[in-house]
Amino acid sequence: MKHYSSRFYKKNDVILQQDVEPDCAFIVKSGTVKTYNITASGEEKPIGFSLKNEIFPIGWVFSKIFRSQYYYEALTDSEVYVVPKDDLITYLRKTPEAMLQLLGQCIDDALHNQMRINALEQSKAYEKVLHTIHYLALCFGRDLRQDLVEIPLPLTQQDVANFTGLTRETISVELKKLAHQKIIMYRNRCYVVLTDKLDDLLDDDYEHQFVR
């Protein structure tokens, strides 16, 4: 895809509006792209994050939807390739390795979405936040050393609140609890997770059966 043009977006720039028919497929070259919905009352509800080499909106690329279901916004300064839909489909059909790589990404997404559903279904705020931190660390984390993982997403407390459906005040209280238990730290605008401490509170080991 390197011979296709790319577009640069600064943090918080909207890349694709909701309910708009895209004019191309987007492939993340660098940075992180946030997918979200806005409720009738104006609340932002994050859906997920797209990282390097991920395609969006994937449903439109494969003709499952006619318009973008959500908003796509640069969470960090980002650069994305812009590729004609037909060109991308032709490339995937002719390149089994690329199709298998995309299939692997889709399987990862399905597994990760199950983790997020599990987090959201927790009845207590503390458990919901704990499992959300587990989800973010496992799906997006970067190993700093053994048992220490950085979540390289510049998430504010309001972002975490939007992501869990809790209030910012509740999130502040629950994150302070996790920090007091030495499960998380906050530095350089990112959360750092001590996975050995996280293991002590989860039903399963931090990495469980996932391949990272």
N, C-alpha and C positions, 0 to 999 in steps of 0.2 A: 504493500500500500504506500510505500515511500514516494512513488512517483505522482501521487495525488497531492493536491494542495491541502494546506492546513490553515486553521484559524486559531488565533490566540484570544483567550478570554481572561480578563482580570477577575480576581475573587469577587463573588456576588453578581457577576454578569449572568444574565439569563441566556442560555444557549438555544433553548427550544421552549416555546410556549405550549401550554396545555390546549388541547382541542384544535390544534393546527396540523394540517397535512405537511409533513416535512418535504423539503426539496432534495434531500440527500440522506444517506446514512452517516452516522458519526462514529468514529473510532478514537478512543482516548489515546493520545500520544504521550502526554505527561499531565500530571496533576490529578485531582479528584473531582468528579462531577456528582452533585447531589440530585437525586430524584425526589420530588415531593408533590403533594396535593395541597390545595387550600380549601378549607371547609366553607360552608355558607356563612359562618360567623367570622370568617377571615383568619382562622387559625391555620398555621402551617403544620402539615403532617408529613414528615419525611418517610419515604418509601425505602430508599437504599442509596448506595454509593457505587459509582463506576470508576474503576482504576485502569491502569495502562492496558491497552489492547482490547478492552471491552467495547462492545458495539451497543449503540442505542439509537432510536428506540427499537429493540429487537423484535417486538410484535409487528411493527410496521414493515420492517425489512422482510419478514416472511409472510406478509400479507394477511396477518391474523387480525389486524386493526387497520382502519383507514386514516386515523388521526392520532396524534400524540395523546396518551391517556393522562400524562403528568407534565409538570414543569421540570426542566433540566437546567441546573444552575452550577456555575463553577464554585465549588467549595473552597478551592485554592486557585491560584493562578494556574490556568490549564491551557493545553494546546490539543486540538482534536483534528484528525483527518476528516475531510469531507469527501465522501465517495458516492457516486451514483448508485442507486439501489440495484439496478440491473447488472452493473459491473461487479458489484460485490457478490451477488447470487451466482453469476457466471464463474467468478473466481473460486467460490466455495465448491461448486459442482465439479470443477476441473482439478481441485487440489484436495484430495482426501485428507492429507495431514492437517490442513487448515480447518476442514469440517470437523475432524475429530477433536481438534483443540477447542473449537467452539462448543462442541457437544460436552466436552469436559467442563467448560465454564458454566454451561447451563445446568449440569449436574451439581456443580459446586453451589450455584445459586439456589437450586432446589433444596439442598441440604441445609444451607445457611438460612433460608427462609423458614424451614422447620424449626431451627433454633430460635429464630426471632419470634415465631408464633408461640413457642413454648415460654419464652420470656414474657410476652405480653399476657399470657394466660395465667401467670402467677397471681394469686389473690392478694398477697401482701406487697406493699410498696417496696419494702426492703428486698424481698425475693425478686421482684420484677427488675429492680435496678441491678442487683447482683447478676442475674442471668443475662441482662442486657450488656453489662460490662464483659461477661464471658463471651457473648456473641461477637461483640466488637473486637475483642482481643484475638479471638480465634480466626475470625474472618478477615480482619484487616491488619492484625498486629505484626510488628517487626521485632524480631528477637534482638535484645541488647546483650544479653548473656543468659546463661542457664537460669530458668525460673524468673526472668525479668523481660517483659514484653511492652513495647511502646505502641500505643494506638495512634498512628500518624495522621489523625484527623483533628483539625482545630475546632473541637466541639465546645461550645459554651454550655453553661448549666441550662439555659433556655433551649438549646439544641437537644440536649438529653431529655428535657421535659417534653418537648414536642415529639421526640422519638418514642417515648414510653407512654404518652397520654396522661402523664402526671403533671402537677403544677411545679413551677420553678422552685417554690418554697419547699415543697416536699423533696424534690431532687437535692436541694442544698443540704437538707437534714440527712438524707440517706447517703449522700456522697461523703459527708463528714464522718458518718459511722464507719464507712469502708476505709476512709483514710486513718481513722483512729485504730482500726483493726489491722492497719499496715497491709491492706490489700491493694490499695491504689495510692498513687502520688500524682501530683499535677505539676508539670514543669515544661517550660518552653511551649506553653499553650496546648500541650497534649497530655493525655492521661497515660500513666505508666502503671502496669499491673504486675504484682508479685504473684506469679501463678502457683507457687507452692502454698501460699496462704489461701489463694482462691480454691485450690483443691480441697482444703479442709472443710469448706462450706458447701461445695457442690456434691450432688448425688454421685456424679461420675468424675473421673479424672479430667483435668483441664483439656487435654487434647483428645481424650476419649478414643474413638475409632477414626478420627479424621486424619488425613494426610495433609500436612501443611508444607 
